[in-house]
Amino acid sequence: MSYPRENLAPGEEIVLHRHPHWKCLIGPFLLFVVITAVAGILGGMTTGSQFGSTTTMVLLIIVGVLWIAGLIWFFVRPLVSWASTHFVLTDRRVIFRNGILTRSGIDIPIRRINTVEFRHGLIDRMLRTGTLVIESASDDPLSFHDIPQVERVHALLYHEVLDLQEDDLVSRDESDVARASRRDEEGYR
């Protein structure tokens, strides 16, 4: 699922778009495998039992319904949640959106970012993922977990912050030169 471009401001460009790392789906997948194994065992026990055909059919339907409920709740829901979670870096802001039925999000203007750091342990380093921590001018630090290639994202974000700071310095220098030029012109009149 890509991030909708209509949510961007005119002229705003996406630098990077990420979903959480696939490791978030390992737990739900393993739980789904366990649920499937249990449903298979219960189905086998039911068909091999001495129950009548109507009772066997009812028990198999119950096992099937429970398996489908487990599939939806423990596998499809986390998969859809993963696909609907977006971490987007543009040339103007950091955008984070998540949620399935109810959505929440946060936008951090790049100009307000003070500190960018990342953290990852041994397993995260092997999987090339980690936590990105962004501290803005007045807010508590925000942590974004399971960001794929967190070091690359950190570098790109830091690069965008530096580019904006350099652009601000250049525009200040240009305005200082323009003011000095106007003063010089006024002085010669």
N, C-alpha and C positions, 0 to 999 in steps of 0.2 A: 504494500500500500504506500503510495507516494504522498508527500505532504501537498495539500492543495495550494496551488499558486495564487488563487484569489485571496488568500489570507495575507499575502505579502503587500507591502506598500508599493506604490509606483516607483519603479527603478530599483527596488530592493532585489538583490541577487542571493540565491542559496549557495553557500560555500560548502556545506556539508549537511547530509541528512542521514540519521542513524535510527534504527530500532534497537531495543535492548539486545544484548548478546544472546545467542541461542542457548547458552548454558542455563538460562531461566526456564527453558522448556524441558530440561533433563528430568527434574523431579516429577512434573505432571506426566511425562511420558512413561517413566518407570512405574508410577502409581497406576496408570492405565494398563500397563502390562500385568501388574499384580491383580487388578480388578478383572481383567480378561481371563487370567489363569483361574481365579476363584470361580468366576462364572462358568468356565469350562468344566471345572471339577464338580460344581453343584449340578450342572446340566448332565454330566455323565452319571453322577450318583442317582439323579432323578430318573433317568431313562433305564438304569439298571436295577431299579427298586421293584418291589412287589406291589406297588400302588396300581390302582385301576387306570385305564387309559384316560379318563376324564381328569382324574387327580394329577396324573403325570403331565398332561397338557397344561393344566392350570399352573402347576409348579414351574414348568418350562417357560410359560409366558411371564410369570413373576420374575424368574431369573433373567429373562431377556429384557424386561422393562428396567430392572435394577441395573443391568449392564449398560443399557442405553443412557440411563440417568447418570451413571458413573462416567461414561464416555463424554457426555455433554458437560457435566460439572467439573470433572477433574482433567479433561484434555482439551475439549473445544473451547471452553471459556478462557483458560490461560493462553491458548493459541490466538484467539481473537484479541485478547487484551494485549498480548505482545505485538500483534500487527497494528493495533490502534495507538500504540505508544510511540511518540515521535520526539527525537532530540534533533533540532535543526539549528544550524549556525548560519546566519546570513551576514552580509557585510555591515549590518546595522544593529543586530540584536541576536540573543540566544533565545530560542523558543522551545518550550517543553510542553507537550500535550499528552494526556493519557485519559483512559476511561472508555467504557463500552456504551452503556446507556446514559450515564451522566459523565460529562467531560469536565476536566479541570486542566488548567494550564498556567504557565507563567512566562512572561517575556522579560528579559533583562537587557536593557540597552547597553551596547558595547561601551559607550562613553562612561557608564557608571561602574564598570567592572574595575576593581582594585587589584584583586589577587585571583590567580588561577592555579590550582594544584591538582595533582592526581595521586591516587593510592591504589596499589594492588599487591596482593600477596603472591606466594609461589604459584598456586594453581591459576590465579588470574593472569600472572605473567606468561604461563605456558599457553593459556587460552587467548592471550592478547586482549584482555579486557580489564576493567577496573572502575573505580569511582572517581568522578570528576567533581571537584569542589570549587565553586565560584563564590567569591565574596564581592558584594557590590558596596556602593558608597554608604548606604545607611542600613542595610539589612543584615541579618545573621547569615552566615555562609550557607549556601544551598548545595546539597550533595545529590549527584545524579549517579545512580548505581548501574553497574553492568553496561557501561558504554564500551562498544567494540573499538579496538585500536585506540585506547584512551590516551596513549602518549601522542599519537598523531593528532587527535582532537585537541589535546592540550596545546600542542605546538601551533596548530591553525588558529585557535582562539587567541593565544598570546600574540601571534602575528597580526591578527585583526585589531587587537587592542593597541599594539604598537603603531600600526598604520594610521589609526585614528589620532593617536597622540602626535605623530609626526605631521599629519595633515593639519592639526590644530596649531602646531608650532609654525608651520609654513604660512598658514593664513594669518596668524598673529604677526609674523615677521613682515608679510606683505602689507598688512594694515599699518604697521609701524612705519614702513617705508613710505606708504601713501600719506600718512599724517606728517611725516618729516618733509616730504615733498611739498605738501600744502603750506606748511610753516615757512619753508624756504621761499615759496612763491609769494606769500603774504609779506615776508620780510623785505623782498625786493621792490615792492610797490610803493 
